[in-house]
Amino acid sequence: MPSAHNEAAKAVKKAATGAGAARATGLAGKATSRLLPGAYFRDRAVLITGASSGIGRDLATTFARMGAHVALIARRKSVLEDLAREIEAAGGTAIAIAADVTRCDEVRKAVERTLAQFNRLDVLINSAGIALPSAVETIPPEDLERMLSVNLMGTLHAMQAVLPSMRAKGAGSIVNIASLAGRRGMPPLGGYCATKFAVVGLTEALRVELYGSGIRVSLVMPGVIDTPMITEASGKDRAKSLPESMPAMPAQWVTWAVIAAVVLGLTEVDVPPGAVVMEKIAALFPSLTDAVLALGTQLFDWMSRQS
Ligand SMILES: NC(=O)c1ccc[n+]([C@@H]2O[C@H](COP(=O)([O-])OP(=O)(O)OC[C@H]3O[C@@H](n4cnc5c(N)ncnc54)[C@H](OP(=O)(O)O)[C@@H]3O)[C@@H](O)[C@H]2O)c1
């Protein structure tokens, strides 16, 4: 329900920021005491894929600030090591593990290393993802395959790798960062939408499979967020890029949504809160939604050309 989401977002925003808590960026050099006010996740182990950038990076710094031991997963090792050092300098605990989520063996090893280091794994957050915008009519099949291998298969690999330890414990949280694009197809993101629809289906089915197991599975569904993914997808080729004038929300909003999902055990949290209502209305009137999206796309394109 939208009101519940709003309340949840407010509650976790308070918990995540805490009195005088460090900002999400630039943690290095901040006093250890700044970690303490929001230490809700003290000593819990959280594994985050896609931690080297954007939403994953913000999640890592925020969970660390709230007392969690964080395992940082992505391909760029030096970026992860810098982030781990930043978190440690602020009094947190982090390990950097270079892994390609499309590689099942690498993901399994990353999970094994996390369990060996922290002796537990409480939360998995799947944030690794790529977006290669293109019209469906002309999308190179290999682009869709690449997106599927990271966005869908990467999520599957990580979920399958953590489930044995969570099953043994009878507890745990899995949060998959899907997208509002996983509920409604729209250009120029047809291929990306398809991968996120698939993530939604996989997540919902797993949630039912795990019913009563003590393991919670949540979806976080962001709209447009200000991260390198969006900057990089707003290129020169209009047929293949997002409109530059598209308004974007800060990554911290997604972090609050993830914390709400974990703390309150919510099945789905949309960013911004209440987007679910629009989504349901749109699903009731598909033809009207098509027309609105088509006009909106043309308007954004026109605005981009003016700027
Ligand atoms: N930004 C938005 O508007 C938006 C909206 C809705 C949903 N989302 C979703 O939110 C998630 C995070 O996106 P973001 O905006 O934070 O993007 P981002 O800044 O581009 O970060 C993407 C992350 O994924 C990692 N990654 C990509 N391919 C990988 C691979 N094969 N193996 C391991 N890690 C890989 C990247 O690290 P390396 O390059 O170091 O591997 C990076 O850390 C994605 O799932 C995205 O689809 C984003």
The ligand as an SDF file (V2000), in Angstrom:
LIG
                    3D

 48 52  0  0  0  0  0  0  0  0999 V2000
   19.9660    4.0120  -12.3450 N   0  0  0  0  0  0  0  0  0  0  0  0
   18.6600    3.7950  -12.5760 C   0  0  0  0  0  0  0  0  0  0  0  0
   17.9100    4.6680  -13.0600 O   0  0  0  0  0  0  0  0  0  0  0  0
   18.0440    2.4530  -12.2280 C   0  0  0  0  0  0  0  0  0  0  0  0
   16.6470    2.3820  -12.2310 C   0  0  0  0  0  0  0  0  0  0  0  0
   16.0340    1.1690  -11.9190 C   0  0  0  0  0  0  0  0  0  0  0  0
   16.8330    0.0730  -11.6050 C   0  0  0  0  0  0  0  0  0  0  0  0
   18.1850    0.1790  -11.6120 N   0  0  0  0  0  0  0  0  0  0  0  0
   18.9670   -1.0090  -11.2930 C   0  0  0  0  0  0  0  0  0  0  0  0
   19.7600   -0.7530  -10.1660 O   0  0  0  0  0  0  0  0  0  0  0  0
   20.9260   -1.5610  -10.2150 C   0  0  0  0  0  0  0  0  0  0  0  0
   22.1530   -0.7080   -9.9990 C   0  0  0  0  0  0  0  0  0  0  0  0
   22.2660    0.1910  -11.0830 O   0  0  0  0  0  0  0  0  0  0  0  0
   23.0810    1.5630  -10.9950 P   0  0  0  0  0  0  0  0  0  0  0  0
   22.1830    2.6120  -11.5040 O   0  0  0  0  0  0  0  0  0  0  0  0
   23.6930    1.6960   -9.6600 O   0  0  0  0  0  0  0  0  0  0  0  0
   24.1810    1.3000  -12.1310 O   0  0  0  0  0  0  0  0  0  0  0  0
   25.7490    1.5430  -12.1560 P   0  0  0  0  0  0  0  0  0  0  0  0
   26.1180    2.7420  -11.4050 O   0  0  0  0  0  0  0  0  0  0  0  0
   26.1200    1.4440  -13.5940 O   0  0  0  0  0  0  0  0  0  0  0  0
   26.3070    0.2520  -11.3820 O   0  0  0  0  0  0  0  0  0  0  0  0
   26.1880   -1.0260  -11.9280 C   0  0  0  0  0  0  0  0  0  0  0  0
   26.9970   -1.9710  -11.0730 C   0  0  0  0  0  0  0  0  0  0  0  0
   26.8750   -3.2940  -11.6290 O   0  0  0  0  0  0  0  0  0  0  0  0
   28.1510   -3.8630  -11.6810 C   0  0  0  0  0  0  0  0  0  0  0  0
   28.2310   -4.8610  -12.7320 N   0  0  0  0  0  0  0  0  0  0  0  0
   27.9110   -4.7140  -14.0460 C   0  0  0  0  0  0  0  0  0  0  0  0
   28.1550   -5.8650  -14.7050 N   0  0  0  0  0  0  0  0  0  0  0  0
   28.6280   -6.7380  -13.7890 C   0  0  0  0  0  0  0  0  0  0  0  0
   29.0640   -8.0840  -13.8520 C   0  0  0  0  0  0  0  0  0  0  0  0
   29.0580   -8.7810  -14.9990 N   0  0  0  0  0  0  0  0  0  0  0  0
   29.4880   -8.6900  -12.7230 N   0  0  0  0  0  0  0  0  0  0  0  0
   29.5240   -8.0030  -11.5490 C   0  0  0  0  0  0  0  0  0  0  0  0
   29.1070   -6.7340  -11.4170 N   0  0  0  0  0  0  0  0  0  0  0  0
   28.6780   -6.1110  -12.5360 C   0  0  0  0  0  0  0  0  0  0  0  0
   29.1040   -2.6910  -11.9360 C   0  0  0  0  0  0  0  0  0  0  0  0
   30.4180   -2.9810  -11.4580 O   0  0  0  0  0  0  0  0  0  0  0  0
   31.6790   -3.3450  -12.3670 P   0  0  0  0  0  0  0  0  0  0  0  0
   31.5950   -2.5520  -13.6200 O   0  0  0  0  0  0  0  0  0  0  0  0
   32.8390   -2.9690  -11.4920 O   0  0  0  0  0  0  0  0  0  0  0  0
   31.5830   -4.8070  -12.5770 O   0  0  0  0  0  0  0  0  0  0  0  0
   28.4650   -1.6370  -11.0400 C   0  0  0  0  0  0  0  0  0  0  0  0
   28.9550   -1.7660   -9.7270 O   0  0  0  0  0  0  0  0  0  0  0  0
   20.8990   -2.2640  -11.5650 C   0  0  0  0  0  0  0  0  0  0  0  0
   20.3830   -3.5680  -11.4110 O   0  0  0  0  0  0  0  0  0  0  0  0
   19.9390   -1.4280  -12.3720 C   0  0  0  0  0  0  0  0  0  0  0  0
   19.3240   -2.1650  -13.3920 O   0  0  0  0  0  0  0  0  0  0  0  0
   18.8240    1.3510  -11.9080 C   0  0  0  0  0  0  0  0  0  0  0  0
  1  2  1  0
  2  3  2  0
  2  4  1  0
  4  5  1  0
  4 48  2  0
  5  6  2  0
  6  7  1  0
  7  8  2  0
  8  9  1  0
  8 48  1  0
  9 10  1  0
  9 46  1  0
 10 11  1  0
 11 12  1  0
 11 44  1  0
 12 13  1  0
 13 14  1  0
 14 15  2  0
 14 16  1  0
 14 17  1  0
 17 18  1  0
 18 19  2  0
 18 20  1  0
 18 21  1  0
 21 22  1  0
 22 23  1  0
 23 24  1  0
 23 42  1  0
 24 25  1  0
 25 26  1  0
 25 36  1  0
 26 27  1  0
 26 35  1  0
 27 28  2  0
 28 29  1  0
 29 30  1  0
 29 35  2  0
 30 31  1  0
 30 32  2  0
 32 33  1  0
 33 34  2  0
 34 35  1  0
 36 37  1  0
 36 42  1  0
 37 38  1  0
 38 39  2  0
 38 40  1  0
 38 41  1  0
 42 43  1  0
 44 45  1  0
 44 46  1  0
 46 47  1  0
M  CHG  2   8   1  16  -1
M  END
$$$$
